[in-house]
Amino acid sequence: EKILLEINAGEGGADSASFVKDMTQVIFKYAARQGFKTLIVDESNTNTSMEVSGKCVQAHFSDQSGKITLTRVPPTERSGLRHTSIISVS
């Protein structure tokens, strides 16, 4: 069984792009723990497309689509201001 996950940056500029990279790593680690195989199909600064394959993979990722909002002080922020970034996972 295979699925294609797309993670795209939305509002939030550079921090949103950074959030895409962070979420990609989270998915890789989760997939590895579940015994799934992952393959990057396409990657840029602002989005990642990956194929995840394994037994019952659809059941593990079926509820993971939509918009995700993150409010944090990003690593690139020097004055301590909180930023809100949005990404979409489909």
Disulfide bonds with the S-S distance in Angstrom:
none
